[in-house]
Amino acid sequence: VTEPREWRPLIYRECTDLLWLFLFFLFWAGLMFIAGYAVVAGAAERLVLGYDSFGNICGRKNSPVKGAPLSGQDMTNKKYVFFLNSCNLEMQSLEISSVSLCVSSCPQEQLNSLEDLQGFARINGSSLCVYNLNVSSYTLNPKASELCPTLPVPPSKSFPLLNRCIPQNPECYSKYAPALINAVNEMDALHRILAGILAGRDTVIGLSVLSLAFSFILILTFTFIRTLLVHTLIALVVFGLLFVSGVLWWLYYDYRSDPSTELETGKENIKFLLGYAVFSTIVTVVLLSLVLVLRKRLQFTVQLFRMVNKMISRIPFLLFQPLWSFLILIVFWVFWVAVLLSLGTAGTAQITSGGQVEYRTASGIHYMAWYHFVALIWTSEFILGCQQMTIAGAVVTCYFNRNKNSPPRHPVLSSISVLFCYHLGTVVKGSCLITILRIPRIFLLYLYNFLKQKESACAKCLFKSCCGWFGCLERCLRYFNQHAYTTTAINGTDFCTSAKDAVFILAKNSTKIASIICFGGFIIFLGKVFVVCFTVFGGLMAFNYHRELQAWVVPLLLVGFFAYVVSHSFLSVFEVTVDALFLCFAIDMETNDGSAEKPYFMDQELLTFVHQSNKLTEEQKPKSMKPLQDNEDGTELQPMV
């Protein structure tokens, strides 16, 4: 039989879970290899800017390709892709057969002769013939008919995606549109998603900043929370959920009834919109039910956050702690997206007949993309886990301090130093477990999309049940991870030992603190829903103005993910403080009895609040409980210097 844990905060510690930290370093070494390969072999601009048949990307300066004499030209002022035979395009090996050029403007009127082409080039500065043919030679060179577009050249205008010159002649358009649609549809999902991200990159950045502003507003709300503010927050969340759900259903029916939806991107938009609408409706119904059930405990929420703010007032720099986590996340996300865009276009240039260039996708790119996606989840969870342990360590330092009038010096810096010196491996292990749980859900999603084409009811039922099970398991693991980090901050034990000790102490005191932690977590979760809800609504309004050929629903999902991570990063100050504070309370109740020999570390106000929240009468309070005194007996956590 193992001896019970003494629960004494340690000053002298040992490193924990070193093997997991070593594995994390190896994983990042692989990620650096992929990043280096993507930078060398990729060219993200090809997805949005478009490129000609000679290896030049339109709208930028280019490096020459060996064996292609017309490559390496400065196309800064030539932003549009023009096909020499736009009225008779054909698909060959996923490529459009016609020669394409970068031009500065698309012809607005029909050009019937070489003289018209020559005049258009001189007036508009836009040559529609192959680059090595001089404008003055259009009517003199015997090969001009081969090097210039097929006559007559129909009037055209630029199209938003890939900057193509689209013919406006009905006959030519009827032949051109199917070829372009097939070209876009033959792009795999990765390339369509990357094109959507690049096309809406400014909107994605703006919406991420908007989520940051909402998070700051909520921090101020929770810091100065009053009953009126709680009512206001709940009203805004309810209104936002109802409004966003209504807009999603409206957009779904609007897109479905649009007869011009022929592209695969448009079909994906409709499919994802339906999923968003159903998910938003379910979340709305569940949250509204919970709000109705818990509406009578609003005053309890005010008292709870008063306790939390009292602890934070002893550690004022705790409110600024999420800033460094957010900045690190931003740097990592920018790096991740940049590598993803380069990885999606990684390939080798192959020279074909006539000095033309074709780009062939390198083998193994999809495996690298999956590795890169796992890196996004694991690293993001690791950064958030470091923040959780830092906050928990600071709360533990202040809680296990006998002299409440003299709080420890620099508890946040002390907690950060303990984390980086001893417990990074523990955070790596906790974040890896969450990542491992997410991978089966992603695989099930892929399998579901594959089997859905066969309309298998069994596959749908299996998918929904398994995803629900993995989702519940992930939520439980997150909850125990947080308490395991707090236990590690106290005892200095490894992840598994800390998780076991945390489960044991929480199980023994579940009747005292379970309702407090659950209800406090619910209010904080409503705050996260508020941020995500209004950020996604802003994204719906912004992306809806750019429907053409853009897979904007996936960037919207990315915006929703970023908004949740940003809100979680900032609001986790209150969430982790609540969990750590009441875990320390449970430990205090377990190891002390309030007597002169074993006085409580907690103050009278916290103990009274817990008893009131559990509807205990005055007679049920321990008789041995005495007011706290500023004595220095007992073990307390000393901050590292």
C-alpha positions in Angstrom: 0.0 0.0 0.0 1.5 3.3 -1.0 1.8 6.0 1.6 -0.5 9.0 1.2 0.9 12.2 -0.4 2.2 14.7 2.2 1.4 17.6 -0.1 4.3 19.8 0.9 5.4 22.5 -1.6 9.0 21.9 -2.6 11.8 24.3 -2.8 14.4 21.8 -4.2 13.1 20.0 -7.3 14.2 17.5 -9.9 13.5 17.6 -13.7 10.3 15.7 -14.7 9.4 13.8 -17.9 12.8 14.4 -19.6 12.2 11.7 -22.2 9.1 13.5 -23.5 11.0 16.8 -23.7 13.7 15.0 -25.8 10.9 13.6 -28.1 9.5 17.1 -28.5 12.9 18.4 -29.6 13.2 15.6 -32.1 9.7 16.4 -33.4 10.7 20.1 -33.9 13.9 19.0 -35.7 11.6 17.3 -38.2 9.4 20.4 -38.5 12.5 22.5 -39.2 13.5 20.1 -42.0 10.0 20.5 -43.5 10.1 24.2 -43.2 13.5 24.4 -44.9 12.3 22.2 -47.7 9.1 24.3 -48.2 11.0 27.5 -48.3 13.5 26.2 -50.9 11.0 24.3 -53.1 7.8 26.3 -52.7 6.3 29.5 -54.2 3.0 30.4 -52.5 2.4 33.3 -54.9 1.5 30.9 -57.7 -1.7 30.0 -55.9 -3.2 33.4 -56.1 -1.2 35.6 -58.5 -1.1 33.0 -61.2 1.8 32.2 -63.6 2.4 32.0 -67.3 3.6 29.1 -69.4 7.3 30.1 -69.1 7.6 29.9 -65.2 7.0 33.6 -64.5 4.7 34.5 -61.6 2.5 37.4 -62.5 2.7 40.6 -60.4 6.3 40.1 -59.1 9.9 39.8 -60.1 11.1 36.3 -61.1 14.2 34.3 -61.0 15.3 32.5 -64.3 14.6 28.8 -64.7 17.4 26.9 -66.3 16.5 25.9 -69.8 13.6 28.3 -70.2 14.9 31.5 -72.0 11.7 33.5 -71.4 11.7 32.9 -67.6 13.1 35.3 -65.0 11.3 38.4 -66.2 10.0 41.3 -64.1 6.2 41.0 -64.1 5.6 43.6 -61.4 3.2 45.5 -63.6 1.8 42.5 -65.4 -0.8 41.1 -62.9 -3.2 39.2 -65.2 -3.0 35.8 -66.9 -4.1 35.8 -70.5 -4.6 32.7 -72.7 -3.7 32.9 -76.4 -6.5 30.5 -77.3 -9.1 31.4 -74.7 -12.0 30.3 -77.0 -10.8 26.7 -77.3 -9.2 25.6 -74.0 -8.5 21.9 -73.3 -7.3 20.1 -70.2 -4.2 17.9 -70.5 -2.8 16.2 -67.4 -4.6 18.7 -65.1 -3.0 21.6 -67.1 -4.7 24.0 -69.5 -3.2 23.3 -72.9 -3.2 26.9 -74.2 -0.1 29.1 -73.8 -0.6 31.7 -71.1 1.1 35.1 -70.6 1.3 37.7 -68.0 -0.3 41.0 -69.2 -0.8 44.4 -67.6 -4.5 44.7 -68.8 -7.1 42.5 -70.4 -8.5 43.6 -73.8 -11.8 45.4 -73.2 -12.9 45.3 -76.9 -12.7 42.7 -79.6 -9.4 42.7 -81.5 -9.8 41.4 -85.1 -6.3 41.7 -86.6 -2.6 41.9 -85.9 -2.8 45.6 -86.4 -5.4 45.8 -83.6 -3.1 43.8 -81.3 -0.3 46.2 -82.2 -2.4 49.2 -81.4 -3.7 47.7 -78.2 -0.1 47.1 -77.0 1.0 50.6 -77.9 -1.9 52.3 -76.3 -2.3 50.2 -73.1 1.3 49.0 -72.8 0.0 45.4 -72.6 1.5 43.0 -75.1 -0.7 40.0 -75.9 1.9 38.1 -77.9 4.8 36.0 -76.7 7.5 38.0 -74.9 10.3 37.5 -77.5 8.1 39.1 -80.3 8.6 42.8 -80.5 5.5 45.0 -80.8 6.8 46.6 -84.0 7.2 43.1 -85.5 3.6 42.0 -85.0 2.7 42.6 -88.7 6.1 41.8 -90.1 7.1 38.5 -88.5 5.8 35.5 -90.5 5.4 33.4 -87.3 3.3 36.1 -85.7 0.1 34.0 -86.1 1.7 31.3 -83.9 3.2 33.7 -81.3 0.0 35.8 -81.0 -3.5 35.0 -79.8 -6.0 33.3 -82.0 -8.0 35.9 -83.9 -10.4 37.4 -83.3 -9.5 38.1 -79.6 -12.8 38.4 -77.6 -13.3 41.2 -75.1 -12.4 40.1 -71.5 -12.1 41.3 -68.0 -10.1 40.1 -65.0 -11.6 37.5 -62.6 -10.9 37.7 -58.8 -9.2 34.3 -58.3 -5.9 33.6 -60.0 -6.3 36.9 -61.9 -7.5 35.3 -65.1 -8.7 37.3 -68.1 -12.2 35.9 -68.7 -13.7 36.3 -72.2 -17.0 38.1 -72.3 -18.1 36.7 -75.6 -21.0 34.2 -74.8 -19.7 31.6 -77.3 -16.1 31.8 -76.0 -17.2 32.0 -72.3 -19.3 28.8 -72.7 -16.1 27.0 -73.7 -13.7 28.8 -71.4 -15.7 28.5 -68.2 -15.9 24.7 -68.1 -12.1 24.4 -68.6 -11.4 26.9 -65.8 -14.0 25.2 -63.5 -12.3 21.8 -64.2 -8.9 23.3 -63.5 -10.0 24.6 -60.2 -11.9 21.5 -59.3 -9.0 19.3 -60.2 -6.9 21.1 -57.6 -6.8 19.0 -54.5 -8.4 20.3 -51.3 -5.0 21.5 -49.9 -4.5 23.8 -52.8 -8.0 25.2 -52.8 -7.8 25.9 -49.0 -4.4 27.6 -49.5 -5.8 29.7 -52.3 -8.7 30.8 -50.0 -6.4 31.6 -47.2 -4.1 33.7 -49.4 -7.1 35.5 -51.1 -8.6 36.4 -47.7 -5.4 36.9 -45.7 -6.1 40.5 -44.8 -9.6 39.6 -43.6 -8.2 36.8 -41.5 -5.6 39.1 -39.8 -8.3 41.7 -39.2 -10.7 39.2 -37.6 -7.8 37.9 -35.4 -7.2 41.4 -34.1 -11.0 41.7 -33.5 -11.0 38.6 -31.3 -8.1 40.1 -29.4 -10.1 43.2 -28.7 -13.1 41.1 -27.5 -10.8 39.2 -25.2 -9.5 42.4 -23.6 -13.1 43.6 -23.0 -13.9 40.3 -21.3 -10.9 40.5 -19.0 -12.0 43.9 -17.9 -15.5 42.6 -17.4 -14.4 39.7 -15.2 -12.0 41.9 -13.3 -14.7 44.4 -12.3 -17.6 42.0 -12.5 -21.0 42.9 -11.0 -24.4 41.3 -11.2 -25.4 43.7 -14.0 -22.4 42.7 -16.1 -23.2 39.0 -15.7 -26.7 39.6 -17.0 -25.3 41.7 -19.8 -22.7 39.0 -20.8 -25.4 36.3 -20.8 -27.8 38.4 -22.8 -25.0 39.2 -25.4 -24.1 35.5 -25.7 -27.7 34.4 -26.2 -28.3 37.2 -28.7 -25.1 36.4 -30.6 -25.8 32.7 -30.8 -29.3 33.2 -32.1 -28.2 35.8 -34.6 -25.2 33.9 -35.9 -27.3 30.7 -36.2 -30.0 32.6 -38.2 -27.4 34.1 -40.5 -25.7 30.7 -41.1 -29.0 29.1 -42.1 -29.9 32.1 -44.3 -26.5 31.9 -46.1 -26.9 28.2 -46.5 -30.2 28.5 -48.3 -29.0 31.5 -50.3 -25.9 29.6 -51.5 -27.9 26.4 -52.2 -30.4 28.3 -54.4 -27.7 30.1 -56.3 -27.7 28.6 -59.8 -24.1 29.8 -60.6 -22.6 27.4 -58.0 -20.6 25.2 -60.3 -17.1 25.2 -58.8 -16.0 22.6 -56.2 -15.1 25.6 -53.9 -18.8 26.7 -54.0 -20.0 23.2 -53.2 -17.5 23.0 -50.3 -18.8 26.3 -49.1 -22.4 25.0 -49.1 -21.4 21.8 -47.3 -19.4 23.6 -44.6 -22.2 26.2 -44.1 -24.7 23.4 -43.4 -22.3 21.9 -40.9 -21.7 25.3 -39.3 -25.5 26.0 -39.1 -26.3 22.6 -37.5 -23.4 22.9 -35.0 -24.3 26.5 -34.1 -28.0 25.5 -33.6 -27.1 22.6 -31.3 -24.7 24.8 -29.2 -27.4 27.5 -29.0 -30.0 25.0 -27.7 -27.6 23.4 -25.2 -26.3 26.8 -23.8 -29.8 28.3 -23.6 -30.9 25.3 -21.6 -28.0 25.6 -19.2 -28.5 29.3 -18.8 -32.2 28.7 -17.8 -31.2 26.0 -15.3 -28.4 28.1 -13.7 -30.0 31.5 -13.9 -30.7 31.6 -10.1 -27.0 31.3 -9.2 -25.9 34.6 -10.8 -25.2 36.2 -7.4 -23.0 33.2 -6.6 -21.0 34.0 -9.8 -20.3 37.5 -8.5 -19.0 36.1 -5.2 -16.9 33.5 -7.0 -15.1 36.1 -9.2 -14.7 38.4 -6.1 -12.6 35.5 -4.6 -10.6 35.1 -7.8 -10.0 38.8 -8.2 -8.8 38.9 -4.6 -6.1 36.3 -5.4 -5.2 38.1 -8.7 -4.9 41.4 -6.8 -2.0 39.8 -4.8 -0.4 38.9 -8.2 -1.3 41.9 -10.4 1.1 40.9 -13.2 -0.9 37.7 -13.7 -3.3 39.7 -15.9 -0.4 40.6 -18.2 0.9 37.0 -18.4 -1.3 35.9 -21.3 0.4 38.7 -23.5 3.6 36.8 -23.9 1.7 33.6 -24.6 -0.4 35.4 -27.2 2.7 36.9 -28.8 4.4 33.5 -29.0 1.3 32.0 -30.5 1.1 34.7 -33.1 4.8 34.2 -34.1 4.2 30.5 -34.3 1.0 30.8 -36.3 2.6 33.2 -38.8 5.5 30.7 -39.2 3.1 27.8 -39.5 0.9 29.4 -42.2 4.0 30.6 -44.1 5.4 27.1 -44.2 2.0 25.6 -45.1 1.6 28.0 -48.1 5.2 27.2 -49.3 4.6 23.5 -48.7 1.5 23.5 -50.8 3.3 24.8 -53.8 6.5 22.9 -53.3 7.6 21.1 -56.6 10.1 21.0 -59.3 10.1 23.0 -62.6 10.2 20.8 -65.7 11.0 22.2 -69.1 8.7 21.1 -72.0 8.7 21.8 -75.7 9.2 25.4 -76.8 11.0 26.4 -73.5 7.8 26.2 -71.5 7.7 25.3 -67.8 5.4 23.0 -65.9 5.5 22.6 -62.1 5.2 19.0 -60.8 4.2 18.5 -57.2 6.9 16.7 -55.2 6.2 13.3 -53.8 5.5 13.0 -50.1 4.0 16.5 -49.8 0.8 15.3 -48.3 2.6 13.4 -45.6 4.6 16.5 -44.8 1.3 18.5 -44.6 -0.1 16.0 -42.0 3.1 16.2 -40.0 2.8 20.0 -40.2 -0.8 19.9 -39.0 0.1 17.8 -36.0 2.8 20.3 -35.2 0.1 23.1 -35.1 -2.0 21.2 -32.6 0.9 20.0 -30.4 2.8 23.2 -30.3 -0.3 25.4 -29.6 -1.3 23.1 -26.8 2.2 23.2 -25.4 2.3 27.0 -25.3 -1.1 27.1 -23.6 0.0 24.4 -21.2 3.1 26.5 -20.2 0.8 29.4 -19.5 -1.5 27.2 -17.4 1.4 25.9 -15.3 2.8 29.4 -14.9 -0.5 30.7 -13.6 -1.0 27.7 -11.3 2.5 28.1 -9.9 2.0 31.7 -9.0 -1.4 30.9 -7.3 0.2 28.1 -5.4 3.0 30.4 -4.2 0.6 33.0 -2.9 -1.8 30.5 -1.4 0.7 28.5 0.6 2.0 31.7 2.2 1.2 32.2 5.9 1.7 35.9 6.1 -1.1 37.2 3.8 0.0 40.8 4.5 3.4 40.1 3.0 2.9 38.2 -0.3 6.0 36.5 -2.0 8.1 38.6 -4.3 7.8 38.1 -8.1 5.6 35.0 -7.9 5.1 35.0 -11.7 8.8 35.1 -12.5 9.4 32.5 -9.9 6.8 30.2 -11.5 8.3 30.7 -15.0 11.8 29.9 -13.7 10.5 26.7 -12.1 8.7 25.7 -15.3 11.6 26.2 -17.6 14.2 24.7 -15.2 12.3 21.6 -14.2 8.8 20.9 -15.7 8.8 21.5 -19.4 8.7 17.8 -20.1 5.5 17.5 -18.0 3.8 20.1 -20.1 5.0 18.4 -23.3 3.5 15.1 -22.2 0.2 16.7 -21.3 -0.1 18.5 -24.6 0.9 15.4 -26.5 -1.9 13.4 -24.9 -4.4 16.0 -26.1 -2.9 15.9 -29.6 -3.1 12.1 -29.7 -6.8 12.3 -28.9 -7.4 14.8 -31.7 -5.7 12.7 -34.4 -8.3 9.9 -34.4 -11.1 12.5 -34.6 -9.4 14.0 -37.7 -9.0 10.5 -39.2 -12.6 9.7 -38.5 -13.6 13.0 -40.3 -11.6 11.9 -43.4 -13.1 8.4 -43.3 -16.6 9.9 -42.9 -16.1 12.1 -46.0 -14.9 9.1 -47.9 -17.8 6.8 -46.9 -20.4 9.6 -47.1 -20.3 9.3 -50.9 -21.8 5.8 -50.6 -24.5 7.2 -48.3 -23.8 4.7 -45.6 -26.1 5.3 -42.6 -23.9 2.9 -40.5 -20.8 5.1 -41.3 -22.6 8.3 -40.3 -23.7 6.7 -37.0 -20.3 5.3 -36.3 -18.6 8.7 -37.1 -20.9 10.7 -34.8 -20.7 8.3 -31.9 -16.9 8.0 -32.1 -16.3 11.7 -32.5 -18.6 12.4 -29.6 -16.7 9.9 -27.4 -13.3 11.3 -28.4 -14.6 14.9 -27.8 -15.8 14.0 -24.2 -12.5 12.2 -23.6 -10.6 15.3 -24.7 -12.6 17.6 -22.4 -11.9 15.3 -19.5 -8.2 15.1 -20.3 -8.0 18.9 -20.5 -9.6 19.2 -17.0 -7.2 16.7 -15.4 -4.2 18.2 -17.3 -4.9 21.5 -15.6 -5.0 20.0 -12.2 -2.0 17.8 -12.9 0.0 21.0 -13.8 -1.1 22.5 -10.4 -0.1 19.4 -8.6 3.3 19.4 -10.3 3.8 23.1 -9.3 3.2 22.0 -5.6 4.9 18.6 -5.3 7.4 18.7 -8.2 6.2 15.2 -9.4 6.0 13.9 -13.0 2.8 14.1 -15.0 1.3 10.6 -14.3 2.0 10.9 -10.5 0.6 14.4 -10.4 -2.6 13.4 -12.3 -3.1 10.4 -10.0 -2.7 12.6 -6.9 -5.0 15.3 -8.3 -7.7 12.8 -9.0 -7.4 11.3 -5.5 -7.7 14.7 -3.7 -10.5 15.9 -6.0 -12.5 12.7 -5.5 -12.3 13.0 -1.7 -13.5 16.7 -1.8 -15.8 16.6 -4.8 -18.9 17.5 -2.8 -17.2 20.7 -1.5 -15.7 22.1 -4.7 -17.3 20.4 -7.7 -20.2 22.8 -8.1 -17.9 25.8 -7.7 -15.4 24.7 -10.3 -18.1 23.6 -12.8 -20.2 26.8 -12.5 -17.1 29.1 -12.7 -15.9 27.2 -15.7 -19.3 27.5 -17.4 -19.3 31.3 -17.0 -15.8 31.5 -18.4 -16.8 29.2 -21.3 -19.7 31.6 -22.1 -17.0 34.3 -22.4 -15.1 32.2 -24.9 -18.4 31.6 -26.8 -19.0 35.4 -26.9 -15.6 36.0 -28.5 -15.9 33.2 -31.1 -19.5 34.0 -31.8 -19.0 37.7 -32.7 -15.7 37.1 -34.5 -17.3 34.5 -36.7 -20.2 36.8 -37.4 -17.7 39.5 -38.5 -16.1 36.9 -40.7 -19.4 35.9 -42.3 -20.1 39.5 -43.2 -16.6 40.0 -44.6 -16.2 36.8 -46.6 -19.7 36.9 -48.0 -18.6 39.8 -50.2 -16.0 37.6 -51.9 -17.9 34.5 -53.0 -16.2 34.0 -56.4 -14.1 30.8 -56.6 -12.9 31.2 -53.0 -13.0 28.4 -50.4 -13.7 31.0 -47.7 -15.5 28.7 -45.3 -12.2 27.0 -44.4 -10.5 30.3 -43.7 -13.6 31.1 -41.6 -13.0 27.9 -39.6 -9.4 29.0 -39.2 -10.6 32.4 -37.9 -12.9 30.6 -35.4 -10.1 28.4 -34.2 -7.8 31.4 -33.7 -10.6 33.4 -31.9 -11.1 30.5 -29.5 -7.4 30.1 -28.9 -7.0 33.8 -28.3 -10.0 34.0 -25.9 -8.8 30.8 -24.2 -5.3 32.3 -23.8 -6.6 35.4 -22.1 -9.5 34.0 -20.1 -7.5 31.1 -18.9 -6.1 33.5 -16.3 -9.4 33.3 -14.5 -10.1 29.6 -15.4 -6.7 28.3 -14.1 -6.9 30.6 -11.0 -10.3 29.1 -10.1 -9.1 25.6 -10.6 -5.8 26.1 -8.8 -7.4 28.1 -5.9 -9.9 25.4 -5.1 -7.5 22.5 -5.6 -5.3 24.2 -3.0 -8.4 24.6 -0.9 -9.0 20.9 -1.1 -5.4 20.1 -0.2 -5.6 22.6 2.7 -8.8 20.9 4.1 -7.2 17.5 3.6 -3.9 18.2 5.4 -5.0 20.8 8.1 -7.9 21.0 10.5 -7.9 24.7 11.5 -6.4 24.1 15.0 -3.5 26.0 16.4 -1.2 23.1 15.5 -2.5 22.8 12.0 -4.0 26.1 10.9 -5.5 26.6 7.5 -3.6 28.5 4.8 -6.9 29.9 3.5 -8.5 33.0 4.9 -11.8 33.1 6.6 -13.6 34.7 3.7 -12.7 31.8 1.3 -13.8 29.2 3.8 -17.1 30.9 4.5 -17.8 31.3 0.7 -17.2 27.6 0.1 -19.5 26.6 2.9 -22.2 29.1 1.7 -22.0 27.9 -1.9 -22.6 24.3 -0.7 -25.6 25.5 1.5 -24.0 24.5 4.8 -25.5 25.9 8.0 -23.5 27.6 10.7 -23.7 24.5 12.8 -22.0 22.4 10.2 -18.8 24.5 10.2 -15.9 22.9 11.9 -15.7 24.0 15.6 -12.0 23.9 15.5 -11.8 26.6 12.9 -10.1 29.7 14.2 -9.2 33.0 12.7 -6.0 32.9 10.8 -2.9 34.5 12.5 0.2 35.7 10.9 2.4 32.9 12.2 5.2 31.4 10.3 4.7 27.8 11.2 4.1 25.1 8.6 5.4 24.6 5.1 5.1 27.3 2.5 6.3 27.6 -1.0 9.3 30.0 -1.3 9.7 31.7 -4.7 13.0 31.0 -6.6 15.3 33.8 -7.0 
